[in-house]
Amino acid sequence: MTRPALTRWDDLPLDKVTEMVARKAISGVDISLTQSYLKKGALVPWHAHRGEQLIYVLQGALRARLADRDVTVREGEVLAVPPAVPHQAEALDDTFVLDVLSKADADEVRHASESGG
């Protein structure tokens, strides 16, 4: 049995991914929760995940491009990206988002950003 864990969000380190993107993340056994700050104009390149991704816009707005459509996601809205669907995002304003995805997918994203991909 896994023990419950309590983490204070303010105590998590801020990871500066690029000049335009910074984030904080916490991983559980199966899922990861990431808060990202994207400066206006930041572009998250095309990618896909094995599992579903939930993107909750806390502040600002994103233009999400999915394989079959474009959608603008605004403050208070959640975009569910189905498994294996290629997508990218552009910050239309300075934007805070909260992402939930499977831990395996979160680990892949972290490794890709560390290698510049």
N, CA, C and O atoms as a MOPAC input file, in Angstrom:
PM7 MOZYME 1SCF
protein

 N      0.84800 1    -1.18100 1     0.00000 1
 C      0.00000 1     0.00000 1     0.00000 1
 C      0.89300 1     1.24400 1     0.00000 1
 O      1.83500 1     1.34200 1     0.78700 1
 N      0.59100 1     2.17700 1    -0.87700 1
 C      1.32900 1     3.43000 1    -0.94600 1
 C      0.82100 1     4.37600 1     0.13000 1
 O     -0.38200 1     4.48900 1     0.36900 1
 N      1.76500 1     5.05000 1     0.77200 1
 C      1.38600 1     5.99800 1     1.83600 1
 C      0.96700 1     7.32500 1     1.22500 1
 O      1.54800 1     7.76300 1     0.23200 1
 N     -0.04800 1     7.97500 1     1.81500 1
 C     -0.43100 1     9.31000 1     1.34400 1
 C      0.74300 1    10.27700 1     1.52400 1
 O      1.52400 1    10.15300 1     2.46800 1
 N      0.85100 1    11.22800 1     0.61800 1
 C      1.92000 1    12.21600 1     0.69000 1
 C      1.30600 1    13.60900 1     0.59700 1
 O      0.35200 1    13.83300 1    -0.14800 1
 N      1.85500 1    14.51700 1     1.34600 1
 C      1.40500 1    15.90000 1     1.31500 1
 C      2.56700 1    16.76200 1     0.85400 1
 O      3.65500 1    16.70700 1     1.42600 1
 N      2.33700 1    17.54700 1    -0.16600 1
 C      3.36900 1    18.42900 1    -0.70200 1
 C      2.80600 1    19.83400 1    -0.77700 1
 O      1.67200 1    20.03000 1    -1.21600 1
 N      3.58100 1    20.79900 1    -0.35800 1
 C      3.18000 1    22.20700 1    -0.48800 1
 C      3.67000 1    22.70400 1    -1.84100 1
 O      4.86600 1    22.67300 1    -2.13100 1
 N      2.72800 1    23.16300 1    -2.66800 1
 C      3.05300 1    23.58500 1    -4.02800 1
 C      4.14500 1    24.64700 1    -4.03600 1
 O      5.03700 1    24.61000 1    -4.88300 1
 N      4.08400 1    25.58900 1    -3.10500 1
 C      5.08100 1    26.66900 1    -3.04800 1
 C      6.48700 1    26.16300 1    -2.75200 1
 O      7.46500 1    26.85600 1    -3.03100 1
 N      6.59900 1    24.95500 1    -2.18800 1
 C      7.91100 1    24.39200 1    -1.87400 1
 C      8.54700 1    23.66100 1    -3.06300 1
 O      9.72500 1    23.30900 1    -3.00800 1
 N      7.79100 1    23.43400 1    -4.12100 1
 C      8.33100 1    22.73700 1    -5.29400 1
 C      9.24700 1    23.67100 1    -6.08400 1
 O      8.96900 1    24.86600 1    -6.18600 1
 N     10.32300 1    23.14300 1    -6.63600 1
 C     11.23300 1    23.98400 1    -7.42400 1
 C     10.60100 1    24.38600 1    -8.75900 1
 O      9.83400 1    23.63100 1    -9.35500 1
 N     10.94200 1    25.58400 1    -9.20700 1
 C     10.48200 1    26.06300 1   -10.50000 1
 C     11.51200 1    25.65800 1   -11.54900 1
 O     12.68800 1    26.00600 1   -11.44300 1
 N     11.06700 1    24.93000 1   -12.55100 1
 C     11.92300 1    24.45800 1   -13.64000 1
 C     11.75200 1    25.40200 1   -14.81900 1
 O     10.68100 1    25.45500 1   -15.42300 1
 N     12.80100 1    26.14700 1   -15.15100 1
 C     12.75100 1    27.04600 1   -16.30300 1
 C     13.08700 1    26.21800 1   -17.53700 1
 O     14.25200 1    25.90600 1   -17.78300 1
 N     12.07200 1    25.86500 1   -18.30500 1
 C     12.23300 1    25.00000 1   -19.46500 1
 C     12.87000 1    25.77000 1   -20.61700 1
 O     13.80400 1    25.28600 1   -21.25500 1
 N     12.35900 1    26.97200 1   -20.87900 1
 C     12.90500 1    27.87000 1   -21.89800 1
 C     12.73800 1    29.29300 1   -21.37800 1
 O     12.25900 1    29.49300 1   -20.26200 1
 N     13.12400 1    30.26900 1   -22.16800 1
 C     12.89400 1    31.66700 1   -21.79700 1
 C     11.40700 1    31.97500 1   -21.72100 1
 O     11.00700 1    32.94100 1   -21.07200 1
 N     10.58700 1    31.16600 1   -22.37600 1
 C      9.14300 1    31.42000 1   -22.48700 1
 C      8.27900 1    30.49500 1   -21.62400 1
 O      7.08100 1    30.73500 1   -21.47000 1
 N      8.87800 1    29.44400 1   -21.06300 1
 C      8.09400 1    28.43600 1   -20.33900 1
 C      8.79000 1    28.04700 1   -19.04500 1
 O      9.98600 1    27.75300 1   -19.03500 1
 N      8.02700 1    28.04800 1   -17.94800 1
 C      8.51700 1    27.55300 1   -16.65300 1
 C      7.42100 1    26.67100 1   -16.06000 1
 O      6.24200 1    26.83500 1   -16.37500 1
 N      7.82500 1    25.72600 1   -15.18900 1
 C      6.81800 1    24.82200 1   -14.63400 1
 C      7.23900 1    24.26500 1   -13.28200 1
 O      8.40700 1    24.29600 1   -12.89600 1
 N      6.23300 1    23.75500 1   -12.58400 1
 C      6.40800 1    22.98000 1   -11.35800 1
 C      5.63200 1    21.69300 1   -11.56400 1
 O      4.55600 1    21.70300 1   -12.16300 1
 N      6.16600 1    20.58900 1   -11.07400 1
 C      5.49500 1    19.30700 1   -11.29000 1
 C      5.63200 1    18.42200 1   -10.06700 1
 O      6.60300 1    18.50500 1    -9.31400 1
 N      4.64500 1    17.58300 1    -9.89500 1
 C      4.68600 1    16.55300 1    -8.86000 1
 C      4.13900 1    15.26800 1    -9.47600 1
 O      3.14300 1    15.28600 1   -10.19800 1
 N      4.80200 1    14.16300 1    -9.18200 1
 C      4.39200 1    12.88000 1    -9.73500 1
 C      3.94800 1    11.93900 1    -8.63300 1
 O      4.57200 1    11.83900 1    -7.57700 1
 N      2.85800 1    11.25900 1    -8.90900 1
 C      2.41000 1    10.18300 1    -8.05500 1
 C      2.87600 1     8.87000 1    -8.64900 1
 O      3.81300 1     8.84300 1    -9.44700 1
 N      2.23900 1     7.80300 1    -8.27200 1
 C      2.60100 1     6.48800 1    -8.78900 1
 C      2.22900 1     6.37700 1   -10.26800 1
 O      3.01900 1     5.88200 1   -11.07300 1
 N      1.03000 1     6.83600 1   -10.62400 1
 C      0.52600 1     6.66000 1   -11.98400 1
 C      0.27300 1     7.95300 1   -12.74500 1
 O      0.14500 1     7.92500 1   -13.96900 1
 N      0.19700 1     9.09500 1   -12.04500 1
 C     -0.12800 1    10.34900 1   -12.71700 1
 C      0.82200 1    11.46100 1   -12.30300 1
 O      1.51200 1    11.38100 1   -11.28700 1
 N      0.83400 1    12.49100 1   -13.12100 1
 C      1.65600 1    13.66700 1   -12.84600 1
 C      0.77600 1    14.90500 1   -12.95600 1
 O     -0.11000 1    14.98200 1   -13.80700 1
 N      1.03400 1    15.86300 1   -12.08900 1
 C      0.32700 1    17.13700 1   -12.08800 1
 C      1.37100 1    18.21400 1   -12.32200 1
 O      2.34000 1    18.31700 1   -11.56900 1
 N      1.17900 1    19.02400 1   -13.37000 1
 C      2.15600 1    20.04200 1   -13.73300 1
 C      1.47100 1    21.38000 1   -13.87900 1
 O      0.45800 1    21.49800 1   -14.56700 1
 N      2.03100 1    22.39800 1   -13.22400 1
 C      1.57700 1    23.76700 1   -13.42700 1
 C      2.62200 1    24.44200 1   -14.29400 1
 O      3.80200 1    24.47400 1   -13.94700 1
 N      2.18600 1    24.98200 1   -15.42300 1
 C      3.11100 1    25.63100 1   -16.34600 1
 C      2.72400 1    27.08300 1   -16.54200 1
 O      1.54400 1    27.43000 1   -16.58400 1
 N      3.74100 1    27.92600 1   -16.66200 1
 C      3.55400 1    29.32600 1   -16.99300 1
 C      4.15400 1    29.53800 1   -18.37300 1
 O      5.33500 1    29.27400 1   -18.59700 1
 N      3.33600 1    30.01200 1   -19.28800 1
 C      3.78100 1    30.26300 1   -20.65200 1
 C      3.62900 1    31.74700 1   -20.94200 1
 O      2.53900 1    32.30200 1   -20.80000 1
 N      4.71200 1    32.39000 1   -21.34600 1
 C      4.62900 1    33.78300 1   -21.74600 1
 C      3.87800 1    33.87500 1   -23.06500 1
 O      3.88600 1    32.93900 1   -23.86400 1
 N      3.23000 1    35.01500 1   -23.28400 1
 C      2.51300 1    35.23000 1   -24.53300 1
 C      3.43900 1    34.93700 1   -25.71000 1
 O      4.56100 1    35.43900 1   -25.77500 1
 N      2.95000 1    34.11800 1   -26.63600 1
 C      3.73400 1    33.74300 1   -27.80500 1
 C      4.48800 1    32.43400 1   -27.66000 1
 O      5.02000 1    31.91900 1   -28.64400 1
 N      4.54700 1    31.88200 1   -26.44800 1
 C      5.23700 1    30.60100 1   -26.25700 1
 C      4.54700 1    29.51800 1   -27.08100 1
 O      3.32000 1    29.46100 1   -27.15700 1
 N      5.35400 1    28.66800 1   -27.69200 1
 C      4.82400 1    27.59800 1   -28.53100 1
 C      5.31400 1    26.25100 1   -28.00500 1
 O      6.51700 1    26.01800 1   -27.89600 1
 N      4.38300 1    25.37900 1   -27.68400 1
 C      4.70500 1    23.99900 1   -27.30800 1
 C      4.62500 1    23.19500 1   -28.60000 1
 O      3.55500 1    23.11400 1   -29.20400 1
 N      5.74100 1    22.59300 1   -29.04200 1
 C      5.75800 1    21.93700 1   -30.35700 1
 C      4.84500 1    20.71100 1   -30.43600 1
 O      4.39200 1    20.18300 1   -29.42100 1
 N      4.59100 1    20.27700 1   -31.66900 1
 C      3.76800 1    19.09200 1   -31.92000 1
 C      4.32400 1    17.90100 1   -31.15100 1
 O      5.52900 1    17.65000 1   -31.14500 1
 N      3.42300 1    17.17600 1   -30.50600 1
 C      3.78100 1    15.95900 1   -29.78400 1
 C      2.49800 1    15.17600 1   -29.52700 1
 O      1.40200 1    15.66800 1   -29.79300 1
 N      2.63400 1    13.97300 1   -29.01500 1
 C      1.48400 1    13.13900 1   -28.65500 1
 C      1.85700 1    12.32800 1   -27.42300 1
 O      3.03400 1    12.11000 1   -27.13500 1
 N      0.83600 1    11.88700 1   -26.70800 1
 C      1.03200 1    11.07000 1   -25.50200 1
 C      0.31500 1     9.73700 1   -25.67900 1
 O     -0.67200 1     9.64000 1   -26.40900 1
 N      0.81700 1     8.72400 1   -25.00900 1
 C      0.14400 1     7.41800 1   -25.05000 1
 C     -1.20300 1     7.47900 1   -24.34500 1
 O     -2.15700 1     6.81900 1   -24.75700 1
 N     -1.27800 1     8.27700 1   -23.27700 1
 C     -2.51100 1     8.39400 1   -22.50000 1
 C     -3.19100 1     9.73600 1   -22.73300 1
 O     -2.66200 1    10.60300 1   -23.42800 1
 N     -4.35600 1     9.89000 1   -22.14600 1
 C     -5.11800 1    11.12500 1   -22.22500 1
 C     -4.42000 1    12.23800 1   -21.45100 1
 O     -3.75000 1    11.97200 1   -20.45300 1
 N     -4.56700 1    13.46600 1   -21.89600 1
 C     -4.03300 1    14.62700 1   -21.19700 1
 C     -5.18500 1    15.59200 1   -20.93200 1
 O     -6.00800 1    15.84700 1   -21.81200 1
 N     -5.23500 1    16.12400 1   -19.72000 1
 C     -6.20300 1    17.15500 1   -19.37100 1
 C     -5.44800 1    18.45900 1   -19.18400 1
 O     -4.47800 1    18.51000 1   -18.42800 1
 N     -5.88300 1    19.51600 1   -19.86600 1
 C     -5.24100 1    20.82200 1   -19.78200 1
 C     -6.26800 1    21.81200 1   -19.25200 1
 O     -7.25200 1    22.11800 1   -19.92500 1
 N     -6.03400 1    22.31100 1   -18.03600 1
 C     -6.94300 1    23.24900 1   -17.37000 1
 C     -6.28600 1    24.62200 1   -17.38900 1
 O     -5.22500 1    24.80500 1   -16.79300 1
 N     -6.90100 1    25.59000 1   -18.06300 1
 C     -6.34900 1    26.93600 1   -18.13500 1
 C     -6.81200 1    27.70900 1   -16.90400 1
 O     -7.99600 1    28.00700 1   -16.75100 1
 N     -5.86200 1    28.02700 1   -16.03500 1
 C     -6.15800 1    28.77000 1   -14.81000 1
 C     -6.22300 1    30.27400 1   -15.07000 1
 O     -6.99400 1    30.99500 1   -14.43700 1
 N     -5.39800 1    30.73100 1   -16.01200 1
 C     -5.33800 1    32.15700 1   -16.34200 1
 C     -4.82000 1    32.29100 1   -17.76600 1
 O     -3.92000 1    31.55200 1   -18.16600 1
 N     -5.37400 1    33.22200 1   -18.53500 1
 C     -4.90800 1    33.44900 1   -19.89400 1
 C     -5.67900 1    32.62600 1   -20.90500 1
 O     -6.84200 1    32.28200 1   -20.69200 1
 N     -5.01500 1    32.31300 1   -22.01400 1
 C     -5.66100 1    31.55200 1   -23.09100 1
 C     -4.61500 1    30.85900 1   -23.94300 1
 O     -3.50800 1    31.36200 1   -24.13000 1
 N     -4.99000 1    29.68900 1   -24.45800 1
 C     -4.13300 1    28.90000 1   -25.35600 1
 C     -4.86700 1    28.63800 1   -26.65800 1
 O     -6.08500 1    28.46300 1   -26.67100 1
 N     -4.12200 1    28.61300 1   -27.74900 1
 C     -4.65200 1    28.08000 1   -28.99500 1
 C     -4.07500 1    26.67700 1   -29.11400 1
 O     -2.86800 1    26.50100 1   -29.27900 1
 N     -4.93700 1    25.69700 1   -29.02900 1
 C     -4.49400 1    24.30200 1   -29.13800 1
 C     -4.78900 1    23.81700 1   -30.55000 1
 O     -5.90400 1    23.96000 1   -31.05400 1
 N     -3.78900 1    23.25300 1   -31.16500 1
 C     -3.95100 1    22.65700 1   -32.48300 1
 C     -3.89000 1    21.14300 1   -32.30200 1
 O     -2.89900 1    20.59600 1   -31.81900 1
 N     -4.96000 1    20.49200 1   -32.69700 1
 C     -5.01400 1    19.04700 1   -32.63700 1
 C     -4.98100 1    18.51900 1   -34.06000 1
 O     -5.09800 1    19.28500 1   -35.01600 1
 N     -4.82300 1    17.23300 1   -34.19600 1
 C     -4.69900 1    16.62800 1   -35.52300 1
 C     -5.84600 1    17.03500 1   -36.43900 1
 O     -5.63700 1    17.22700 1   -37.63600 1
 N     -7.06100 1    17.17000 1   -35.89300 1
 C     -8.22700 1    17.40900 1   -36.74100 1
 C     -8.89400 1    18.76200 1   -36.55500 1
 O     -9.87400 1    19.04800 1   -37.24300 1
 N     -8.39200 1    19.63100 1   -35.62600 1
 C     -9.04400 1    20.92600 1   -35.41600 1
 C     -8.19700 1    21.84100 1   -34.54800 1
 O     -7.24600 1    21.41000 1   -33.89400 1
 N     -8.56700 1    23.11200 1   -34.56000 1
 C     -7.97400 1    24.11200 1   -33.67800 1
 C     -9.03500 1    24.53700 1   -32.66900 1
 O    -10.21500 1    24.63500 1   -33.00700 1
 N     -8.61600 1    24.79000 1   -31.43300 1
 C     -9.55400 1    25.23300 1   -30.41100 1
 C     -8.84600 1    26.23600 1   -29.50500 1
 O     -7.66900 1    26.07300 1   -29.18500 1
 N     -9.57100 1    27.26800 1   -29.09600 1
 C     -9.03800 1    28.22000 1   -28.12700 1
 C     -9.55900 1    27.81800 1   -26.75600 1
 O    -10.76200 1    27.64700 1   -26.56000 1
 N     -8.63900 1    27.67100 1   -25.81100 1
 C     -8.98200 1    27.24600 1   -24.45700 1
 C     -8.73600 1    28.44800 1   -23.55000 1
 O     -7.61400 1    28.94600 1   -23.46000 1
 N     -9.78100 1    28.90800 1   -22.88400 1
 C     -9.69600 1    30.11800 1   -22.07100 1
 C     -9.77100 1    29.79500 1   -20.58200 1
 O    -10.07900 1    28.67500 1   -20.17600 1
 N     -9.48100 1    30.81100 1   -19.79400 1
 C     -9.51400 1    30.68800 1   -18.33300 1
 C    -10.79800 1    29.98100 1   -17.88000 1
 O    -11.90600 1    30.34000 1   -18.27900 1
 N    -10.60600 1    28.96100 1   -17.02900 1
 C    -11.74100 1    28.21600 1   -16.49700 1
 C    -12.17400 1    27.04300 1   -17.35800 1
 O    -13.08600 1    26.30800 1   -16.98000 1
 N    -11.53600 1    26.84900 1   -18.51700 1
 C    -11.90500 1    25.74700 1   -19.40400 1
 C    -10.86500 1    24.63500 1   -19.34500 1
 O     -9.69300 1    24.87100 1   -19.05600 1
 N    -11.32200 1    23.41900 1   -19.62500 1
 C    -10.45200 1    22.24000 1   -19.62400 1
 C    -10.54900 1    21.57400 1   -20.98700 1
 O    -11.64100 1    21.32600 1   -21.49900 1
 N     -9.39100 1    21.29000 1   -21.56400 1
 C     -9.32400 1    20.56100 1   -22.82900 1
 C     -8.84600 1    19.14800 1   -22.53400 1
 O     -7.79500 1    18.95600 1   -21.92400 1
 N     -9.61700 1    18.16200 1   -22.96700 1
 C     -9.21500 1    16.75800 1   -22.86200 1
 C     -8.65200 1    16.33800 1   -24.20800 1
 O     -9.36400 1    16.32300 1   -25.21200 1
 N     -7.36700 1    15.99800 1   -24.22400 1
 C     -6.71000 1    15.54600 1   -25.44600 1
 C     -6.67000 1    14.02100 1   -25.39000 1
 O     -6.03600 1    13.45000 1   -24.50300 1
 N     -7.34100 1    13.36100 1   -26.33100 1
 C     -7.37800 1    11.89400 1   -26.30500 1
 C     -5.98800 1    11.27500 1   -26.50200 1
 O     -5.07800 1    11.93800 1   -27.00000 1
 N     -5.82900 1    10.02200 1   -26.11600 1
 C     -4.55000 1     9.33700 1   -26.30500 1
 C     -4.12300 1     9.33900 1   -27.77000 1
 O     -4.94700 1     9.20700 1   -28.67500 1
 N     -2.81600 1     9.49100 1   -27.98100 1
 C     -2.17100 1     9.36800 1   -29.29100 1
 C     -2.56000 1    10.45100 1   -30.30300 1
 O     -2.24500 1    10.31700 1   -31.48500 1
 N     -3.23600 1    11.52000 1   -29.86700 1
 C     -3.61400 1    12.59600 1   -30.78700 1
 C     -2.50500 1    13.64500 1   -30.80600 1
 O     -2.22000 1    14.25300 1   -29.77400 1
 N     -1.87600 1    13.87000 1   -31.96000 1
 C     -0.85000 1    14.90200 1   -32.05000 1
 C     -1.45600 1    16.27800 1   -31.75600 1
 O     -2.56500 1    16.58400 1   -32.19600 1
 N     -0.71700 1    17.09800 1   -31.00900 1
 C     -1.20900 1    18.42800 1   -30.65900 1
 C     -0.05000 1    19.36700 1   -30.36500 1
 O      1.06500 1    18.93500 1   -30.07200 1
 N     -0.33700 1    20.66100 1   -30.45100 1
 C      0.60100 1    21.69200 1   -30.05700 1
 C     -0.21900 1    22.81100 1   -29.42900 1
 O     -1.44200 1    22.84000 1   -29.56600 1
 N      0.45200 1    23.73200 1   -28.74000 1
 C     -0.25600 1    24.83300 1   -28.09500 1
 C      0.55100 1    26.10500 1   -28.20800 1
 O      1.78200 1    26.08800 1   -28.17700 1
 N     -0.16500 1    27.21500 1   -28.34000 1
 C      0.44600 1    28.53200 1   -28.37700 1
 C     -0.24100 1    29.40600 1   -27.33800 1
 O     -1.47000 1    29.46800 1   -27.29400 1
 N      0.54400 1    30.08400 1   -26.49900 1
 C     -0.01900 1    30.98300 1   -25.49700 1
 C     -0.45800 1    32.27200 1   -26.17100 1
 O      0.36000 1    32.97300 1   -26.76700 1
 N     -1.75100 1    32.59000 1   -26.07900 1
 C     -2.28200 1    33.82000 1   -26.66500 1
 C     -2.09300 1    35.00700 1   -25.73400 1
 O     -2.11000 1    36.15800 1   -26.16900 1
 N     -1.91300 1    34.72200 1   -24.46000 1
 C     -1.63900 1    35.70800 1   -23.41300 1
 C     -0.62100 1    35.06700 1   -22.48200 1
 O     -0.28800 1    33.89400 1   -22.65200 1
 N     -0.12000 1    35.81100 1   -21.50200 1
 C      0.62200 1    35.16300 1   -20.42300 1
 C     -0.36400 1    34.19700 1   -19.77900 1
 O     -1.44900 1    34.60200 1   -19.36200 1
 N      0.00800 1    32.92300 1   -19.69500 1
 C     -0.96500 1    31.87300 1   -19.37400 1
 C     -0.44300 1    30.90600 1   -18.31900 1
 O      0.70500 1    30.46600 1   -18.38200 1
 N     -1.29800 1    30.57800 1   -17.34500 1
 C     -1.03800 1    29.51200 1   -16.37600 1
 C     -1.93300 1    28.33800 1   -16.72600 1
 O     -3.13600 1    28.51300 1   -16.91900 1
 N     -1.35800 1    27.13300 1   -16.81100 1
 C     -2.15400 1    25.93500 1   -17.06200 1
 C     -1.79700 1    24.85800 1   -16.03800 1
 O     -0.69200 1    24.83000 1   -15.49600 1
 N     -2.74200 1    23.99300 1   -15.79600 1
 C     -2.53900 1    22.82200 1   -14.95400 1
 C     -2.79100 1    21.61300 1   -15.83300 1
 O     -3.87800 1    21.46100 1   -16.39100 1
 N     -1.77900 1    20.74300 1   -15.95700 1
 C     -1.87900 1    19.53500 1   -16.78400 1
 C     -1.92400 1    18.29900 1   -15.89700 1
 O     -1.23000 1    18.21400 1   -14.88300 1
 N     -2.74800 1    17.35100 1   -16.29800 1
 C     -2.78700 1    16.04000 1   -15.65300 1
 C     -2.54400 1    15.01000 1   -16.75100 1
 O     -3.25800 1    14.98900 1   -17.75400 1
 N     -1.53300 1    14.15200 1   -16.56300 1
 C     -1.29000 1    13.06400 1   -17.51000 1
 C     -0.65800 1    11.87900 1   -16.81700 1
 O     -0.17300 1    11.97500 1   -15.68900 1
 N     -0.67500 1    10.75200 1   -17.52400 1
 C     -0.09300 1     9.55800 1   -16.93900 1
 C      1.37400 1     9.80200 1   -16.65500 1
 O      2.02200 1    10.55900 1   -17.37800 1
 N      1.90800 1     9.18500 1   -15.63000 1
 C      3.29900 1     9.40900 1   -15.23800 1
 C      4.26600 1     9.01700 1   -16.35700 1
 O      5.27000 1     9.69800 1   -16.56700 1
 N      3.98300 1     7.95000 1   -17.06300 1
 C      4.86700 1     7.54600 1   -18.16600 1
 C      4.93300 1     8.65300 1   -19.21600 1
 O      6.00800 1     8.95300 1   -19.73500 1
 N      3.78900 1     9.26100 1   -19.53200 1
 C      3.77000 1    10.35600 1   -20.49000 1
 C      4.50200 1    11.57600 1   -19.94100 1
 O      5.23700 1    12.24000 1   -20.67200 1
 N      4.30700 1    11.87100 1   -18.66800 1
 C      4.97600 1    13.02300 1   -18.05800 1
 C      6.48500 1    12.82600 1   -18.07700 1
 O      7.22600 1    13.77500 1   -18.33500 1
 N      6.94800 1    11.62100 1   -17.81100 1
 C      8.38200 1    11.34100 1   -17.85000 1
 C      8.92200 1    11.52700 1   -19.26400 1
 O     10.02100 1    12.05100 1   -19.44200 1
 N      8.14600 1    11.09500 1   -20.28500 1
 C      8.57200 1    11.26700 1   -21.67400 1
 C      8.69400 1    12.74200 1   -22.02100 1
 O      9.65700 1    13.14400 1   -22.67500 1
 N      7.73400 1    13.55600 1   -21.59400 1
 C      7.76300 1    14.99400 1   -21.87700 1
 C      8.98000 1    15.61800 1   -21.21700 1
 O      9.65900 1    16.44100 1   -21.83100 1
 N      9.27000 1    15.23900 1   -19.96300 1
 C     10.40600 1    15.80700 1   -19.24400 1
 C     11.69800 1    15.45800 1   -19.97500 1
 O     12.55300 1    16.32400 1   -20.16300 1
 N     11.85000 1    14.20500 1   -20.38700 1
 C     13.07800 1    13.79800 1   -21.06700 1
 C     13.21600 1    14.49400 1   -22.42000 1
 O     14.31900 1    14.87300 1   -22.81200 1
 N     12.10400 1    14.66300 1   -23.13200 1
 C     12.15900 1    15.34400 1   -24.43100 1
 C     12.58100 1    16.79700 1   -24.26100 1
 O     13.38300 1    17.30300 1   -25.04700 1
 N     12.04400 1    17.48200 1   -23.22900 1
 C     12.40400 1    18.89200 1   -23.03800 1
 C     13.85700 1    19.01300 1   -22.57500 1
 O     14.52500 1    19.99400 1   -22.90300 1
 N     14.35100 1    18.04000 1   -21.82300 1
 C     15.73200 1    18.08600 1   -21.35700 1
 C     16.69300 1    17.87700 1   -22.52300 1
 O     17.82100 1    18.36900 1   -22.50200 1
 N     16.23500 1    17.13700 1   -23.55200 1
 C     17.11700 1    16.88300 1   -24.68900 1
 C     16.89100 1    17.90100 1   -25.81500 1
 O     17.50300 1    17.82500 1   -26.88000 1
 N     15.99400 1    18.85400 1   -25.54300 1
 C     15.72600 1    19.87900 1   -26.54600 1
 C     14.67300 1    19.49600 1   -27.55100 1
 O     14.42400 1    20.24000 1   -28.49900 1
 N     14.02600 1    18.31000 1   -27.35900 1
 C     13.01800 1    17.85800 1   -28.31900 1
 C     11.62500 1    18.16600 1   -27.91200 1
 O     10.68400 1    17.83800 1   -28.63400 1

